[in-house]
Amino acid sequence: MAGLNIAGLPLNLPLLMVVLGIGGTFQYGLHISLINSPSEYIQTFINRTWEQRYGTILHPDSILLLWSIIVSIYSIGGLIGSLIVGYLSVTFGRKKTQIYNNLVALVGAALVCTSRAAQSFEMIMLGRLVYGINAGVSLNLHPMYIGECAPQSKRGMVTVSVSFSVVLGKLMGFVIGLREFLGREELWPLLLACSAVPALIQLVTLPFFPESPRYLLIDKGDKEGCLKAMQQLWGPGEHCAEMGNMFKEKEAVGEQTKGLKDLLVDRAVRWQMISLLLICGAMQLVGINAVYFYAYDIFQNAGISAIEAPYVSLGLGITEIFTTILCGFLIDRQGRKTLLWLNYVILASTLTLLTVTLTLQDVYSWLPYASCMLIFIFTFSYGLGPGGVSFVLPTELFVQCYRPAAYAITGALLWLGLFLIGVAFPFIEEALGTFCFIFFLVFCICVAIYSFWVLPETKDRSMMEIMESFNKLNFGAKNEDKLVCTRL
């Protein structure tokens, strides 16, 4: 098996990419899109259940409130999962934490699957909360685990598989939510419980793969286990250079894991933290969910019926998959920096044009079609730039001792942003109308400038080399020969 290669990698590493993806960020993407399909059926179930219990019919506003709780509680669970993943990944290791996390998904699936039989919409809420915890852990643990398993020269391409799993999960949620599959009233409990399948697949297959080589050497001090893991993942051969870089990092920073407070106050990682917050933590401010929110009205104005709209959404999902694959091929060739600033410029330009076409759509009959095209361009640029690169950067910006805390902060901000945008954007759209994208437009311009002028390139560089680049920002040019780790 080790003799076979895919994209220059021994077969075991691509297999690990698939296995981690199935039970990792695939689950996050699945539940983001899946919940839209059975909304009408679940709201009917809530009303019937209430009537059977109390003999009264709920007011439509009360039904909408309960439905909103079912949708939004997923983000609360994700926030919880993000806050605990740092501790779990250090205490149990990357591999065991991911394995145990599948049990959480199975509990969530059992709750939502039996909710109709138990006549309890509260079980759907609890199941969504549990699903959120599972996704919150995976959304941070998956890129950390696979990034630490990748050789330096392939780190970008391998870690972009995390983004691919997200968009594949979204697409799968759209597909199985169609009426031709599980999108019918009698099947909605099975639709909500379908994530049990990827959880079981990963639960059975992941034990056959090794722990992260970096975790074994730097955190556990297991040189023999690290070498064995690298040989299993990368094939037989000389891995002295990779192990040498790990030893340098271990000697420089030690084994003590840094907490959230250390990450926030330590000058040695100040600009890494700023980069993390802007490019990864504030991802929701790019506007992708806001654009999707507006997409339904745009498609409708272009003459696409409500029945046809889900199939157009499939087109968006396919576009995301294509761009993620393209990002995987380009990220180790063009670099992270180039993909970021260039695509943020395109995103800002697209939002500007989209604001114009939406404002003037009643003036010219062809503008709604132009708006549809701009949505696809926006989706394309998002997947090629921030959507793919943001999963790679946390692994490269921080040394081993800071990485769990960095992922915890990134995940917490992502989930908090997802919740706030979901709650606030309908009101922003109502107040500003077609100018609702202005905040996202300004943010994209700012990050484009930051990525071009400030962010160091991390492509094909060791952690020590990346730290030296950030040392110039953290301590000034006069200390550029001094490693960041000497201040830790």
C-alpha positions as CSV (number, residue, x, y, z in Angstrom):
1,M,0.0,0.0,0.0
2,A,2.8,2.4,0.8
3,G,4.1,2.0,-2.7
4,L,1.1,3.6,-4.3
5,N,0.9,7.4,-4.6
6,I,-1.8,10.0,-5.2
7,A,-0.7,13.5,-6.0
8,G,2.8,12.7,-4.9
9,L,1.6,11.3,-1.5
10,P,1.8,7.7,-0.3
11,L,-1.7,6.3,-0.2
12,N,-2.1,6.2,3.6
13,L,-2.2,10.0,3.9
14,P,-4.9,10.6,1.3
15,L,-6.9,7.8,3.0
16,L,-6.5,9.6,6.3
17,M,-7.7,12.8,4.6
18,V,-10.9,10.9,3.5
19,V,-11.5,9.3,6.9
20,L,-11.0,12.4,8.9
21,G,-13.2,14.4,6.5
22,I,-16.1,11.9,6.7
23,G,-16.5,12.3,10.4
24,G,-14.9,15.7,10.7
25,T,-15.9,19.0,9.0
26,F,-18.2,17.1,6.7
27,Q,-20.6,16.9,9.7
28,Y,-20.5,20.7,10.1
29,G,-21.3,21.4,6.4
30,L,-24.0,18.7,6.4
31,H,-26.0,20.3,9.3
32,I,-25.6,23.9,8.0
33,S,-27.5,23.0,4.8
34,L,-29.6,20.0,6.0
35,I,-31.9,21.9,8.4
36,N,-33.5,24.0,5.7
37,S,-35.3,21.2,3.9
38,P,-37.5,19.8,6.8
39,S,-38.3,23.2,8.3
40,E,-42.0,23.2,7.3
41,Y,-42.5,19.6,8.6
42,I,-40.8,20.2,11.9
43,Q,-42.9,23.3,12.5
44,T,-46.0,21.3,11.8
45,F,-44.8,18.6,14.3
46,I,-44.2,21.3,16.9
47,N,-47.8,22.6,16.6
48,R,-49.3,19.1,16.6
49,T,-47.3,18.0,19.7
50,W,-48.3,21.2,21.5
51,E,-51.9,20.6,20.7
52,Q,-51.8,17.0,21.9
53,R,-50.2,18.0,25.2
54,Y,-52.2,21.1,26.1
55,G,-55.2,21.1,23.8
56,T,-54.4,24.5,22.2
57,I,-52.8,25.6,19.0
58,L,-49.6,27.6,19.1
59,H,-49.6,31.1,17.7
60,P,-47.5,31.3,14.5
61,D,-45.0,33.6,16.2
62,S,-44.5,31.0,19.0
63,I,-43.9,28.3,16.4
64,L,-41.4,30.5,14.7
65,L,-39.6,31.2,18.0
66,L,-39.3,27.5,18.8
67,W,-38.1,26.8,15.3
68,S,-35.5,29.6,15.6
69,I,-34.2,28.0,18.8
70,I,-33.9,24.6,17.0
71,V,-31.8,26.3,14.3
72,S,-29.7,28.6,16.4
73,I,-28.9,26.2,19.3
74,Y,-26.6,24.4,16.9
75,S,-24.3,27.4,17.0
76,I,-24.4,27.4,20.8
77,G,-23.3,23.7,20.8
78,G,-20.6,24.6,18.3
79,L,-19.3,27.3,20.6
80,I,-19.1,24.8,23.5
81,G,-17.3,22.3,21.4
82,S,-14.8,24.9,20.3
83,L,-14.0,26.0,23.8
84,I,-13.3,22.4,25.0
85,V,-11.4,21.1,22.0
86,G,-8.1,22.6,23.1
87,Y,-8.1,20.7,26.4
88,L,-9.4,17.5,24.9
89,S,-6.8,17.4,22.1
90,V,-4.0,17.9,24.5
91,T,-5.3,15.5,27.2
92,F,-6.4,12.6,25.0
93,G,-4.5,13.4,21.8
94,R,-5.9,14.3,18.4
95,K,-6.8,10.8,17.3
96,K,-8.6,9.6,20.4
97,T,-10.5,12.9,20.7
98,Q,-11.8,12.6,17.2
99,I,-12.8,9.0,17.8
100,Y,-14.7,9.8,21.0
101,N,-16.4,12.8,19.2
102,N,-18.2,10.3,16.9
103,L,-20.0,8.9,19.9
104,V,-21.3,12.5,20.5
105,A,-22.7,12.5,17.0
106,L,-24.4,9.2,17.5
107,V,-26.1,10.5,20.6
108,G,-27.4,13.5,18.7
109,A,-28.6,11.2,15.9
110,A,-30.5,9.0,18.4
111,L,-32.2,12.0,19.9
112,V,-33.5,13.5,16.7
113,C,-34.4,10.1,15.2
114,T,-36.7,9.2,18.1
115,S,-38.1,12.6,18.7
116,R,-41.3,12.1,16.6
117,A,-42.0,8.7,18.2
118,A,-41.5,10.3,21.7
119,Q,-43.7,13.3,20.7
120,S,-41.0,15.7,21.9
121,F,-39.7,18.6,19.9
122,E,-37.4,19.3,22.9
123,M,-35.5,16.2,21.8
124,I,-34.8,17.9,18.5
125,M,-33.4,20.9,20.3
126,L,-31.2,18.7,22.5
127,G,-30.1,16.7,19.5
128,R,-29.1,19.9,17.6
129,L,-27.2,21.1,20.6
130,V,-25.3,17.8,20.8
131,Y,-24.7,17.9,17.0
132,G,-23.3,21.4,17.5
133,I,-20.8,20.2,20.1
134,N,-19.7,17.4,17.8
135,A,-19.2,19.9,14.9
136,G,-17.5,22.5,17.2
137,V,-14.9,19.9,18.2
138,S,-14.4,18.6,14.6
139,L,-14.2,22.0,13.0
140,N,-11.1,22.7,15.0
141,L,-9.7,19.3,15.6
142,H,-9.9,18.1,12.0
143,P,-7.5,20.8,10.5
144,M,-5.2,20.5,13.5
145,Y,-4.9,16.8,13.2
146,I,-4.5,16.6,9.4
147,G,-2.2,19.6,9.3
148,E,0.2,18.0,11.8
149,C,0.1,14.8,9.8
150,A,1.2,16.5,6.5
151,P,4.8,16.8,5.3
152,Q,5.9,20.4,5.0
153,S,5.9,20.5,1.2
154,K,2.3,19.2,1.0
155,R,0.9,20.9,4.1
156,G,-1.3,23.4,2.2
157,M,-2.9,20.9,-0.2
158,V,-3.5,18.4,2.6
159,T,-5.1,20.9,4.9
160,V,-7.4,22.3,2.2
161,S,-9.1,18.9,2.3
162,V,-10.8,20.3,5.5
163,S,-12.5,22.9,3.4
164,F,-13.4,20.3,0.8
165,S,-15.1,18.3,3.5
166,V,-17.2,21.3,4.6
167,V,-18.5,22.1,1.1
168,L,-19.0,18.4,0.3
169,G,-21.1,18.2,3.5
170,K,-23.1,21.2,2.4
171,L,-23.7,19.7,-1.0
172,M,-24.8,16.4,0.5
173,G,-27.2,18.2,2.8
174,F,-28.8,19.8,-0.2
175,V,-29.0,16.5,-2.1
176,I,-30.5,14.2,0.5
177,G,-32.9,17.0,1.5
178,L,-34.5,16.9,-1.9
179,R,-37.9,15.3,-2.2
180,E,-36.5,12.6,-4.3
181,F,-34.5,11.4,-1.3
182,L,-35.3,12.1,2.3
183,G,-36.9,15.5,1.9
184,R,-40.5,14.2,2.5
185,E,-42.6,14.7,5.6
186,E,-42.6,11.0,6.7
187,L,-38.8,10.8,6.5
188,W,-37.7,14.0,8.3
189,P,-36.4,12.1,11.5
190,L,-34.2,10.0,9.3
191,L,-33.0,13.0,7.4
192,L,-31.9,14.7,10.7
193,A,-30.3,11.5,11.9
194,C,-28.3,10.7,8.7
195,S,-25.1,12.0,10.3
196,A,-24.9,8.8,12.2
197,V,-23.6,7.2,9.0
198,P,-20.4,9.2,8.6
199,A,-19.9,9.0,12.4
200,L,-20.0,5.2,12.3
201,I,-17.7,5.0,9.3
202,Q,-15.0,7.1,11.0
203,L,-15.5,5.3,14.3
204,V,-14.7,2.0,12.6
205,T,-11.8,3.2,10.3
206,L,-9.9,5.9,12.2
207,P,-8.4,3.5,14.8
208,F,-6.3,2.0,12.0
209,F,-4.4,5.3,11.4
210,P,-1.6,6.7,13.6
211,E,-1.6,9.7,15.9
212,S,-0.3,13.0,14.7
213,P,3.6,12.7,14.4
214,R,4.0,16.2,15.8
215,Y,1.9,15.5,18.8
216,L,3.8,12.2,19.5
217,L,7.2,13.9,19.4
218,I,6.6,17.4,20.8
219,D,3.8,16.8,23.3
220,K,4.6,13.2,24.3
221,G,8.3,12.9,23.6
222,D,7.8,9.7,21.7
223,K,10.5,9.7,19.0
224,E,10.0,6.1,18.0
225,G,6.2,6.5,17.7
226,C,6.7,9.7,15.7
227,L,9.0,8.0,13.2
228,K,6.6,5.0,12.9
229,A,3.7,7.4,12.2
230,M,5.6,9.3,9.5
231,Q,6.6,6.1,7.8
232,Q,3.0,4.8,7.9
233,L,1.6,8.1,6.5
234,W,4.3,9.2,4.1
235,G,5.8,5.8,3.2
236,P,9.3,4.4,3.9
237,G,12.3,6.8,3.5
238,E,14.4,9.4,5.1
239,H,12.4,11.8,7.3
240,C,15.3,13.3,9.1
241,A,14.6,16.9,7.9
242,E,11.0,16.9,9.1
243,M,12.0,15.3,12.5
244,G,14.9,17.7,12.8
245,N,12.5,20.7,12.5
246,M,10.2,19.1,15.1
247,F,13.2,18.7,17.5
248,K,14.2,22.3,17.0
249,E,10.7,23.5,17.8
250,K,10.5,21.1,20.8
251,E,13.9,22.4,22.2
252,A,12.9,26.0,21.6
253,V,9.4,26.1,23.1
254,G,9.3,23.0,25.4
255,E,6.3,20.8,26.0
256,Q,4.2,23.1,28.2
257,T,0.9,23.8,26.5
258,K,-0.1,27.5,26.5
259,G,-3.6,28.6,27.5
260,L,-6.0,31.2,26.1
261,K,-4.6,33.9,28.4
262,D,-1.0,33.2,27.2
263,L,-2.2,33.5,23.6
264,L,-3.9,36.8,24.2
265,V,-1.2,38.6,26.3
266,D,2.1,37.2,25.0
267,R,3.9,39.7,22.8
268,A,5.7,36.9,21.1
269,V,2.6,35.9,19.2
270,R,0.9,39.3,18.9
271,W,0.9,39.5,15.1
272,Q,0.1,35.8,14.7
273,M,-3.0,36.5,16.8
274,I,-3.9,39.6,14.8
275,S,-3.6,37.5,11.6
276,L,-5.7,34.7,13.1
277,L,-8.5,37.1,14.2
278,L,-8.7,38.9,10.9
279,I,-8.3,36.0,8.4
280,C,-9.8,33.1,10.4
281,G,-11.8,34.3,13.3
282,A,-13.7,36.9,11.4
283,M,-14.6,34.7,8.5
284,Q,-18.3,35.4,8.8
285,L,-17.6,39.1,8.0
286,V,-16.6,38.1,4.4
287,G,-20.4,37.9,3.8
288,I,-20.8,34.4,2.4
289,N,-23.8,33.6,4.5
290,A,-25.3,37.0,3.9
291,V,-25.0,36.5,0.2
292,Y,-26.7,33.1,0.5
293,F,-29.4,34.7,2.5
294,Y,-30.1,37.2,-0.3
295,A,-29.7,34.5,-3.0
296,Y,-33.3,33.2,-2.8
297,D,-34.7,36.7,-3.7
298,I,-32.2,37.2,-6.4
299,F,-33.0,33.8,-8.0
300,Q,-36.7,34.6,-7.7
301,N,-36.3,38.0,-9.5
302,A,-34.4,36.2,-12.2
303,G,-37.5,34.0,-12.8
304,I,-36.3,30.9,-11.0
305,S,-39.3,29.3,-9.2
306,A,-39.4,28.1,-5.6
307,I,-39.4,24.5,-6.8
308,E,-36.3,25.1,-9.0
309,A,-34.4,27.1,-6.3
310,P,-33.0,24.1,-4.4
311,Y,-31.4,22.8,-7.7
312,V,-29.7,26.2,-8.2
313,S,-28.4,25.9,-4.6
314,L,-26.9,22.6,-5.8
315,G,-25.1,24.5,-8.4
316,L,-23.6,26.8,-5.8
317,G,-22.5,23.7,-3.8
318,I,-20.9,22.2,-6.9
319,T,-19.1,25.6,-7.5
320,E,-17.7,25.5,-4.0
321,I,-16.4,22.0,-4.4
322,F,-14.7,22.9,-7.7
323,T,-13.0,26.0,-6.2
324,T,-11.9,24.1,-3.1
325,I,-10.2,21.4,-5.3
326,L,-8.6,24.2,-7.4
327,C,-7.4,25.8,-4.2
328,G,-5.8,22.5,-3.1
329,F,-3.8,22.5,-6.4
330,L,-2.8,26.1,-6.2
331,I,-2.1,26.7,-2.5
332,D,1.4,25.1,-2.5
333,R,2.2,26.7,-5.8
334,Q,1.0,30.2,-5.6
335,G,1.2,30.5,-1.8
336,R,-1.3,31.5,0.9
337,K,-0.6,35.2,0.7
338,T,-1.4,35.5,-3.0
339,L,-4.6,33.5,-2.9
340,L,-5.8,35.6,0.1
341,W,-5.2,39.2,-1.1
342,L,-6.2,38.5,-4.7
343,N,-9.4,36.8,-3.8
344,Y,-10.3,39.4,-1.2
345,V,-10.0,42.1,-3.9
346,I,-12.3,40.0,-6.1
347,L,-14.8,39.5,-3.2
348,A,-14.9,43.3,-2.6
349,S,-15.3,44.0,-6.2
350,T,-18.1,41.5,-6.5
351,L,-20.0,42.9,-3.5
352,T,-19.7,46.4,-5.0
353,L,-21.2,45.2,-8.3
354,L,-23.8,43.1,-6.5
355,T,-24.9,46.2,-4.6
356,V,-25.2,48.1,-7.9
357,T,-27.2,45.4,-9.7
358,L,-29.6,44.9,-6.8
359,T,-30.2,48.6,-6.5
360,L,-31.0,49.0,-10.2
361,Q,-32.6,45.6,-10.9
362,D,-36.0,47.2,-11.5
363,V,-34.5,49.6,-14.1
364,Y,-33.0,47.0,-16.4
365,S,-34.5,43.6,-17.0
366,W,-31.2,41.8,-17.4
367,L,-29.7,42.9,-14.1
368,P,-31.2,40.1,-12.0
369,Y,-29.3,37.6,-14.2
370,A,-26.2,39.6,-13.7
371,S,-26.8,39.3,-9.9
372,C,-27.1,35.6,-10.2
373,M,-23.8,35.4,-12.0
374,L,-22.1,37.6,-9.4
375,I,-23.3,35.2,-6.7
376,F,-21.5,32.4,-8.5
377,I,-18.4,34.5,-8.9
378,F,-18.5,35.4,-5.2
379,T,-18.8,31.7,-4.3
380,F,-15.9,30.8,-6.6
381,S,-13.6,33.5,-5.2
382,Y,-14.6,32.6,-1.6
383,G,-13.7,29.0,-2.0
384,L,-10.4,29.7,-3.8
385,G,-9.3,32.2,-1.2
386,P,-10.5,32.6,2.4
387,G,-12.7,29.5,2.4
388,G,-9.7,27.2,1.7
389,V,-6.7,29.1,3.1
390,S,-8.3,29.9,6.5
391,F,-8.2,26.2,7.5
392,V,-4.4,26.0,6.7
393,L,-3.2,29.1,8.5
394,P,-3.8,28.3,12.2
395,T,-1.6,25.2,11.8
396,E,1.2,27.3,10.3
397,L,0.9,30.5,12.4
398,F,1.4,28.9,15.8
399,V,4.0,26.5,17.2
400,Q,2.8,23.3,18.9
401,C,2.3,24.7,22.4
402,Y,0.0,27.5,21.2
403,R,-1.9,25.7,18.5
404,P,-4.8,24.1,20.6
405,A,-5.6,27.5,22.2
406,A,-5.4,29.2,18.8
407,Y,-7.9,26.7,17.3
408,A,-10.2,27.2,20.3
409,I,-10.3,30.9,19.8
410,T,-10.8,30.6,16.1
411,G,-13.6,28.1,16.5
412,A,-15.4,30.1,19.2
413,L,-15.3,33.3,17.0
414,L,-16.6,31.4,14.0
415,W,-19.5,30.0,15.8
416,L,-20.3,33.3,17.6
417,G,-20.1,35.0,14.2
418,L,-22.4,32.5,12.6
419,F,-24.9,33.0,15.4
420,L,-24.8,36.8,15.3
421,I,-24.9,37.1,11.5
422,G,-27.9,34.7,11.4
423,V,-29.7,36.8,14.0
424,A,-28.7,40.3,12.9
425,F,-28.5,40.2,9.1
426,P,-32.3,40.0,8.5
427,F,-32.6,43.3,10.5
428,I,-29.6,44.8,8.7
429,E,-31.1,43.9,5.3
430,E,-34.5,45.3,6.3
431,A,-32.9,48.6,7.4
432,L,-30.4,49.1,4.6
433,G,-32.0,47.2,1.7
434,T,-29.7,46.6,-1.2
435,F,-26.8,48.4,0.7
436,C,-26.7,45.7,3.3
437,F,-23.4,44.4,2.0
438,I,-21.4,47.6,2.8
439,F,-20.0,46.2,6.1
440,F,-18.7,43.1,4.3
441,L,-17.3,45.1,1.5
442,V,-15.3,47.3,3.8
443,F,-14.0,44.2,5.7
444,C,-12.9,42.5,2.5
445,I,-10.9,45.6,1.4
446,C,-9.2,45.8,4.8
447,V,-8.2,42.2,4.8
448,A,-7.0,42.4,1.2
449,I,-4.7,45.3,2.3
450,Y,-3.5,43.4,5.4
451,S,-2.8,40.2,3.4
452,F,-0.8,42.1,0.8
453,W,1.3,44.4,3.0
454,V,1.6,42.6,6.4
455,L,1.0,38.9,6.3
456,P,4.2,36.8,5.8
457,E,4.1,33.9,3.3
458,T,4.1,30.5,5.0
459,K,4.3,28.3,1.9
460,D,6.8,25.5,2.2
461,R,8.4,26.9,5.4
462,S,9.2,25.2,8.7
463,M,7.6,26.5,11.9
464,M,10.9,28.0,13.0
465,E,11.2,30.0,9.7
466,I,7.7,31.2,10.0
467,M,8.4,32.3,13.6
468,E,11.4,34.2,12.4
469,S,9.2,36.1,10.0
470,F,6.7,37.1,12.6
471,N,9.5,38.0,15.0
472,K,10.3,41.0,12.8
473,L,6.7,42.2,13.4
474,N,6.5,41.3,17.1
475,F,9.8,42.7,18.2
476,G,11.0,44.9,15.3
477,A,13.6,44.6,12.6
478,K,16.5,45.1,15.1
479,N,15.6,41.7,16.7
480,E,15.0,39.8,13.5
481,D,17.9,37.4,14.3
482,K,16.2,36.5,17.6
483,L,13.7,33.7,17.6
484,V,10.3,34.3,19.0
485,C,10.6,31.2,21.2
486,T,13.4,32.9,23.2
487,R,10.7,35.2,24.6
488,L,8.3,32.4,25.6
